[in-house]
Amino acid sequence: MYLFCDIDGVLIPFPAPDGSIPGTHHVHSAPFTGQDRLVRIWLNPAHGVMLATLSADTGLEPVWCSTWRTDSAPQIGTRLGLPYWPTVELSTPPTDTSHPGGYLWKRDHLERHARGAPLAWIDDDFTASDHAWARTRNYTVPTLLIEPDPHLGLQPEHLKVIRAWAPVPVAS
């Protein structure tokens, strides 16, 4: 079972119209492949502990599914104190829309990575088509979509929903 996690709008909130960010987040500057300058980001240090505990308690295998790609683990995961997480191999995102065909462009790549396994996916950019896909997939494979407000990012209540959804791992 997988826990796929996006970064922008989930762990790095987008500034509100007035430019503010949640008070729980601290500013950082990080390199991002393809950028000449450091990128300004905001991270909540509690997210690392929350995600690590969720993974340990549920047995969900965490995987980055973000345009940060291979920068995800060293630039975001490390800053949150997380161990190395693998990354879904994503193509270059479309430039005209993040929803070609009416659904989130990452979905096909995520499905290949999951290889039919149950999954929880945290992203801030789902469409009605993505939710319909998850409902249909749920008939045969447990599938959960969590969609944080991109100006607030991941909240404790999102993790409670994932905990309630995930089966309790069998002790060895």
NUKE-80147 format. One record per residue: residue number from 1; y, z negated, x of N, C-alpha, C in turn. Coordinates in Angstrom, 2 decimals, padded with zeros to 5 digits, m for minus. Atoms other than C-alpha are relative to their C-alpha. Example, Ala and Ser with C-alpha at 12.3 -4.5 7.8 and 13.67 -1.06 7.14 Angstrom:
PT   nr     n.py     n.pz     n.px    ca.py    ca.pz    ca.px     c.py     c.pz     c.px
PT    1  m001.19   000.00   000.89  m004.50  m007.80   012.30   001.20   000.00   000.90
PT    2  m001.19   000.06  m000.82  m001.06  m007.14   013.67   001.09  m000.73  m000.77
//
This chain:
PT   nr     n.py     n.pz     n.px    ca.py    ca.pz    ca.px     c.py     c.pz     c.px
PT    1  m001.18   000.00   000.85   000.00   000.00   000.00   001.23   000.00   000.89
PT    2  m001.20  m000.18  m000.81   003.38   000.99   001.31   001.23  m000.60  m000.67
PT    3  m001.34   000.37   000.41   006.90  m000.36   001.10   000.93   000.95   000.75
PT    4  m000.93  m000.95  m000.59   009.27   002.56   001.75   001.41  m000.51  m000.22
PT    5  m001.35   000.57   000.08   012.83   001.49   002.52   001.04   000.96   000.56
PT    6  m001.16  m000.77  m000.41   016.00   003.54   002.66   000.97  m000.96   000.70
PT    7  m000.97   000.84  m000.71   018.97   002.27   004.69   001.39   000.08  m000.64
PT    8  m001.36  m000.14   000.56   022.32   003.68   003.48  m000.03  m000.25  m001.51
PT    9  m000.04   000.37   001.41   023.16   002.14   000.10  m001.02  m001.06  m000.35
PT   10   001.01   001.04   000.23   020.23  m000.28   000.45   000.25  m001.16   000.96
PT   11  m000.29   001.04  m000.99   020.71  m002.23   003.70   001.43   000.09   000.51
PT   12  m001.41  m000.21  m000.36   024.09  m000.73   004.57   000.72   000.40  m001.29
PT   13  m000.69  m000.36   001.24   026.22  m000.88   001.41   001.15   000.96   000.27
PT   14  m001.17  m000.86  m000.07   028.83   001.76   000.76   001.22  m000.85  m000.39
PT   15  m001.19   000.77   000.38   032.35   000.31   000.67   000.40   000.27  m001.45
PT   16  m000.52  m000.12   001.37   033.76  m000.33  m002.80   001.26   000.87   000.05
PT   17  m001.22  m000.83   000.02   036.71   001.83  m003.92   001.19  m000.63   000.73
PT   18  m001.10   000.66  m000.71   039.07  m000.79  m002.46  m000.30  m000.20   001.49
PT   19   000.37   000.11  m001.41   037.23  m000.60   000.90  m000.77  m001.25   000.35
PT   20   000.69   001.25  m000.30   035.56  m003.99   000.58  m001.52   000.19   000.07
PT   21   001.45   000.05  m000.08   031.96  m004.77   001.44  m000.42  m001.41  m000.40
PT   22   000.42   001.35   000.37   029.83  m007.73   000.30   000.24  m000.99   001.14
PT   23  m000.27   001.04  m000.98   030.75  m010.96   002.07  m001.22  m000.43   000.80
PT   24   001.25   000.34  m000.69   027.10  m011.37   003.09  m000.27   000.90   001.20
PT   25   000.25  m001.00  m001.03   027.33  m008.40   005.45   000.96  m000.14   001.18
PT   26  m000.79   000.08  m001.22   028.56  m008.33   009.05   000.13   001.40   000.59
PT   27  m000.27  m001.33  m000.55   030.10  m005.31   010.77  m000.68   000.16   001.36
PT   28   000.61  m000.40  m001.28   028.30  m003.54   013.64   000.46   001.42   000.28
PT   29  m000.20  m001.39  m000.39   028.80  m000.31   015.55  m001.32   000.46   000.61
PT   30   001.31  m000.47  m000.44   025.65   001.74   016.12   000.03   001.48   000.34
PT   31   000.14  m001.43  m000.27   024.78   005.03   017.75  m000.88   000.64  m001.07
PT   32   000.76  m000.75   001.00   023.41   007.66   015.37  m000.20   001.39   000.58
PT   33   000.32  m001.30  m000.59   021.65   010.78   016.62   000.85   001.10  m000.65
PT   34  m000.83  m001.10   000.48   023.95   013.77   016.35   001.47  m000.35  m000.14
PT   35  m001.41   000.44   000.08   027.17   011.71   016.27   000.53  m000.27   001.41
PT   36  m000.61   000.24  m001.31   029.52   011.63   019.25   000.53  m001.42   000.15
PT   37  m000.56   001.36  m000.02   030.97   008.26   018.30  m000.94  m000.97  m000.69
PT   38   000.77   001.03   000.68   029.45   004.99   017.20   000.35   000.02  m001.49
PT   39  m000.17   000.04   001.45   029.00   004.63   013.44   000.20  m001.45  m000.41
PT   40  m000.26   001.35   000.50   030.44   001.59   011.70  m000.94  m000.28  m001.17
PT   41   000.96   000.39   001.03   027.80  m000.20   009.60   000.18  m001.48  m000.33
PT   42  m000.05   001.38   000.42   027.50  m003.45   007.68  m001.42  m000.42  m000.34
PT   43   001.35   000.49   000.25   024.27  m005.47   007.68   000.03  m001.47  m000.41
PT   44   000.19   001.39   000.42   023.20  m008.68   005.95  m001.12  m000.56   000.85
PT   45   001.05   000.52  m000.86   021.29  m010.75   008.53  m001.18  m000.61  m000.76
PT   46   001.10   000.56   000.80   019.20  m012.32   005.72  m001.01   001.06  m000.40
PT   47   000.92  m001.06   000.42   017.66  m008.93   004.90  m001.23   000.09   000.89
PT   48   001.15  m000.07  m000.91   015.44  m009.01   007.98  m001.07  m001.01  m000.37
PT   49   000.96   001.06   000.38   013.81  m012.31   007.04  m000.60   000.31  m001.37
PT   50   000.49  m000.29   001.36   013.56  m011.28   003.39  m001.06   001.10   000.02
PT   51   000.94  m001.12  m000.05   011.81  m007.98   004.19  m001.26  m000.36   000.78
PT   52   001.17   000.40  m000.78   009.52  m009.45   006.85  m000.90  m000.93  m000.81
PT   53   000.77   000.92   000.83   008.45  m012.24   004.50  m000.68   000.73  m001.14
PT   54   000.59  m000.80   001.07   007.89  m009.79   001.66  m001.23   000.74   000.50
PT   55   001.12  m000.77  m000.56   005.66  m007.62   003.84  m001.17  m000.92   000.34
PT   56   001.06   000.94  m000.37   003.70  m010.61   005.19  m000.69  m000.59  m001.23
PT   57   000.57   000.64   001.20   003.22  m012.18   001.75  m000.77   000.96  m000.90
PT   58   000.62  m000.95   000.92   002.21  m009.00  m000.07  m000.99   000.95   000.67
PT   59   000.85  m000.95  m000.70   000.45  m006.98   002.61   000.53   001.42  m000.06
PT   60  m000.59  m001.33   000.05   002.75  m004.02   001.92   000.35   000.45   001.41
PT   61  m000.30  m000.56  m001.31   003.06  m001.78   004.97   001.39   000.63  m000.03
PT   62  m001.36  m000.52   000.07   006.79  m001.21   005.59   000.17   001.28   000.81
PT   63  m000.28  m001.29  m000.63   008.01   002.30   006.46   001.45   000.36  m000.33
PT   64  m001.35  m000.49   000.25   011.56   003.58   006.90  m000.08   001.37  m000.65
PT   65  m000.14  m001.31   000.64   012.47   006.50   004.62   001.50   000.25  m000.15
PT   66  m001.46  m000.06  m000.08   016.03   007.23   005.65   000.45   001.14   000.88
PT   67  m000.58  m001.01  m000.88   018.28   009.85   007.17   000.32  m000.56   001.38
PT   68  m000.10   000.59  m001.33   018.53   007.40   010.06  m001.20   000.39   000.85
PT   69   001.23  m000.47  m000.65   015.03   008.73   010.92  m000.42  m000.91   001.15
PT   70   000.49   000.79  m001.14   013.95   007.59   014.40   001.03  m001.02   000.49
PT   71  m001.00   001.03  m000.31   017.21   005.62   014.72  m000.20  m001.24  m000.86
PT   72   000.18   001.12   000.94   016.01   003.37   011.87  m000.48  m001.27   000.70
PT   73   000.57   001.20  m000.63   013.87   000.99   013.91   000.92  m000.59   001.08
PT   74  m000.81   000.62  m001.05   016.07   000.59   017.01   001.41  m000.41  m000.42
PT   75  m001.38   000.29   000.35   019.47   000.63   015.30   000.15  m000.94  m001.19
PT   76  m000.11   000.84   001.19   018.78  m001.12   011.99  m001.03  m001.12   000.07
PT   77   001.06   001.00  m000.04   015.42  m002.88   012.24   000.21  m001.06   001.07
PT   78  m000.22   000.94  m001.11   016.19  m004.44   015.62   001.16  m000.95  m000.31
PT   79  m001.17   000.83   000.32   019.59  m005.70   014.42  m000.34  m001.03  m001.08
PT   80   000.42   000.94   001.05   017.81  m007.36   011.47  m001.14  m000.90   000.46
PT   81   001.08   000.83  m000.53   015.14  m008.93   013.69  m001.37   000.41  m000.50
PT   82   001.28  m000.47   000.51   012.35  m006.81   012.23  m000.86   000.56   001.12
PT   83   000.86  m000.69  m000.95   009.31  m005.67   014.16   000.12   001.51  m000.23
PT   84  m000.05  m001.45   000.14   008.89  m001.92   014.67  m000.65   000.44  m001.31
PT   85   000.55  m000.64   001.19   008.36   000.01   011.42  m000.07   001.50   000.28
PT   86   000.04  m001.46  m000.14   007.19   003.62   011.41   001.03   000.63  m000.94
PT   87  m001.00  m000.74   000.76   009.42   006.29   009.88  m000.63   001.23  m000.65
PT   88   000.41  m001.23   000.66   008.71   009.00   007.32   000.68   001.16   000.72
PT   89  m000.57  m001.18  m000.63   009.20   012.37   008.99   000.73   000.82  m001.06
PT   90  m000.84  m000.71   000.96   012.09   013.92   007.08   000.56   001.27   000.63
PT   91  m000.68  m001.22  m000.43   013.45   017.42   007.33   001.51  m000.26  m000.01
PT   92  m001.45   000.09   000.09   017.16   018.05   007.64   000.38  m000.06  m001.48
PT   93  m000.36   000.09   001.42   018.73   016.93   004.35   000.81   001.20  m000.44
PT   94  m000.82  m001.10   000.51   020.21   019.60   002.14   001.48  m000.37   000.05
PT   95  m001.43   000.30  m000.13   023.96   019.91   002.55   000.74   000.09  m001.32
PT   96  m000.72  m000.18   001.26   024.84   020.88  m001.01  m000.37  m001.03  m001.06
PT   97   000.42   001.01   000.97   022.86   018.25  m002.96  m001.14  m000.82   000.59
PT   98   001.16   000.81  m000.42   020.47   015.38  m002.31  m001.12   000.08  m001.03
PT   99   000.97  m000.12   001.09   018.58   016.42  m005.46  m000.38   001.45  m000.31
PT  100   000.43  m001.36   000.31   017.31   019.98  m005.07  m001.19  m000.07  m000.96
PT  101   001.08   000.06   000.98   015.01   020.68  m008.00   000.14  m001.18  m000.95
PT  102  m000.23   001.11   000.92   016.50   017.65  m009.77  m000.55  m001.34   000.44
PT  103   000.53   001.29  m000.47   014.82   014.95  m007.67   000.42  m000.25   001.45
PT  104  m000.44   000.40  m001.34   015.56   013.06  m004.45  m000.80   000.77   001.06
PT  105   000.60  m000.90  m000.98   014.85   015.39  m001.53  m001.02  m000.68   000.90
PT  106   000.94   000.72  m000.87   012.94   012.69   000.42  m001.39  m000.12  m000.62
PT  107   001.25   000.30   000.73   010.22   012.44  m002.23  m001.21   000.78   000.52
PT  108   001.14  m000.78  m000.49   007.99   015.28  m000.97  m000.50  m000.53   001.33
PT  109   000.37   000.53  m001.32   008.04   013.84   002.57  m000.69  m001.36  m000.15
PT  110   000.58   001.32   000.26   007.30   010.34   001.28  m001.41   000.15  m000.56
PT  111   001.33  m000.22   000.58   004.36   011.63  m000.78  m001.01   000.40   001.08
PT  112   000.91  m000.39  m001.09   002.85   013.30   002.31  m000.36  m001.20   000.85
PT  113   000.24   001.19  m000.82   003.23   010.07   004.26  m000.95  m000.98  m000.72
PT  114   000.79   000.98   000.78   001.69   007.93   001.49  m001.44   000.46  m000.22
PT  115   001.36  m000.53   000.17  m001.35   010.23   001.13  m000.72  m000.61  m001.21
PT  116   000.62   000.47   001.23  m002.00   009.04  m002.44  m000.11  m001.51  m000.13
PT  117   000.09   001.46   000.04  m001.67   005.31  m001.66   001.06  m000.58  m000.95
PT  118  m001.02   000.70   000.81   000.17   002.83  m003.93   001.26  m000.22   000.84
PT  119  m001.24   000.17  m000.75   003.82   002.42  m003.02   001.10  m000.61  m000.85
PT  120  m001.29   000.44   000.53   007.06   000.63  m003.71   001.04   000.69   000.86
PT  121  m001.01  m000.78  m000.72   010.14   002.66  m002.77   001.37  m000.53  m000.40
PT  122  m001.36   000.50   000.22   013.63   001.19  m002.37   000.98   001.06   000.47
PT  123  m001.02  m001.00  m000.31   016.42   003.77  m002.52   001.09  m000.10  m001.06
PT  124  m001.13   000.10   000.93   019.85   003.95  m004.15   000.32   001.31  m000.69
PT  125  m000.40  m001.33   000.43   019.73   007.63  m005.12  m001.04   000.71  m000.88
PT  126   001.01  m000.61   000.87   016.96   008.22  m007.69   000.64   000.73  m001.18
PT  127  m000.42  m000.72   001.20   017.28   010.64  m010.59  m000.98  m000.33  m001.13
PT  128   000.93   000.15   001.12   015.66   010.63  m014.02  m001.33   000.65   000.33
PT  129   001.23  m000.68  m000.41   013.13   013.07  m012.55  m000.85  m000.87   000.92
PT  130   000.74   000.91  m000.88   012.19   010.54  m009.85  m000.67  m001.11  m000.80
PT  131   000.58   001.06   000.84   011.65   007.84  m012.47  m001.16   000.54  m000.83
PT  132   001.10  m000.63   000.75   009.51   010.24  m014.54  m001.20   000.21   000.92
PT  133   001.06  m000.18  m000.99   007.48   011.07  m011.40  m000.74  m001.33   000.22
PT  134   000.62   001.31  m000.24   006.88   007.35  m010.76  m000.83  m000.45  m001.21
PT  135   000.76   000.37   001.21   005.81   006.73  m014.39  m001.30   000.79  m000.08
PT  136   001.20  m000.84   000.05   003.37   009.65  m014.25  m000.97  m000.40   001.11
PT  137   000.85   000.40  m001.14   002.05   008.62  m010.81  m000.67  m001.33  m000.30
PT  138   000.50   001.34   000.32   001.58   005.09  m012.14  m001.28   000.04  m000.83
PT  139   001.24  m000.10   000.77  m001.21   006.33  m014.44  m001.22  m000.09   000.90
PT  140   001.15   000.01  m000.91  m003.46   006.70  m011.39   000.23  m000.82   001.27
PT  141  m000.31   000.71  m001.25  m001.66   005.05  m008.46   001.21  m000.90  m000.24
PT  142  m001.15   000.89   000.19   000.59   001.96  m008.63   001.23   000.49   000.77
PT  143  m001.23  m000.54  m000.57   004.16   003.14  m008.01   001.19  m000.75  m000.60
PT  144  m001.17   000.75   000.45   007.41   001.19  m008.19   001.24   000.54   000.71
PT  145  m001.28  m000.40  m000.56   010.97   002.42  m007.68   001.00  m001.14  m000.21
PT  146  m001.04   001.03   000.04   013.71  m000.10  m006.87   001.30   000.69   000.41
PT  147  m001.25  m000.73  m000.23   017.28   001.21  m007.10   001.19  m000.97   000.03
PT  148  m001.16   000.89  m000.11   019.98  m001.13  m005.76   001.31   000.72  m000.28
PT  149  m001.37  m000.51   000.10   023.65  m000.66  m006.56   000.44   000.30   001.45
PT  150  m000.32  m000.36  m001.38   024.83   001.22  m003.42   001.21  m000.75   000.59
PT  151  m001.14   000.77  m000.51   027.97  m000.94  m003.17  m000.38  m001.45   000.28
PT  152   000.49   001.36  m000.23   025.93  m004.17  m003.14  m001.22  m000.02   000.90
PT  153   001.22  m000.07  m000.80   022.66  m003.07  m001.53  m001.10  m000.90  m000.53
PT  154   001.19   000.77   000.35   019.37  m004.92  m001.58   000.36  m001.44  m000.35
PT  155  m000.26   001.36   000.48   019.43  m008.20  m003.53  m001.33  m000.75  m000.14
PT  156   001.24   000.77   000.15   016.89  m011.05  m003.79  m000.79   000.35  m001.25
PT  157   000.74  m000.32   001.23   016.05  m010.05  m007.37  m000.83   001.28   000.14
PT  158   000.81  m001.20  m000.25   014.82  m006.65  m006.12  m001.33  m000.38   000.63
PT  159   001.22   000.42  m000.67   012.32  m008.39  m003.88  m000.90  m000.79  m000.94
PT  160   000.81   000.70   001.02   011.19  m010.61  m006.77  m000.78   001.00  m000.85
PT  161   000.67  m001.04   000.79   010.37  m007.46  m008.76  m001.17   000.58   000.81
PT  162   001.08  m000.53  m000.84   008.34  m006.09  m005.83  m001.13  m001.01   000.12
PT  163   001.05   001.04  m000.09   006.48  m009.41  m005.43  m000.83  m000.06  m001.27
PT  164   000.73   000.06   001.26   005.58  m009.44  m009.11  m000.88   001.24  m000.18
PT  165   000.75  m001.25   000.11   004.37  m005.83  m008.88  m001.18   000.05   000.96
PT  166   001.02  m000.12  m001.05   002.36  m006.12  m005.63  m001.18  m000.93  m000.26
PT  167   001.15   000.90   000.14  m001.18  m007.45  m005.79   000.03  m001.03   001.12
PT  168   000.09   001.04  m001.01  m001.84  m010.66  m003.90  m001.05   000.43   001.03
PT  169   000.99  m000.42  m000.99  m003.53  m009.76  m000.60  m001.16  m000.98   000.07
PT  170   001.21   000.80  m000.11  m007.08  m011.01  m000.13  m000.01  m000.66   001.37
PT  171   000.05   000.74  m001.28  m007.32  m013.73   002.54  m001.30   000.34   000.71
PT  172   001.22  m000.33  m000.76  m009.77  m012.93   005.32  m000.65  m001.22   000.57
//
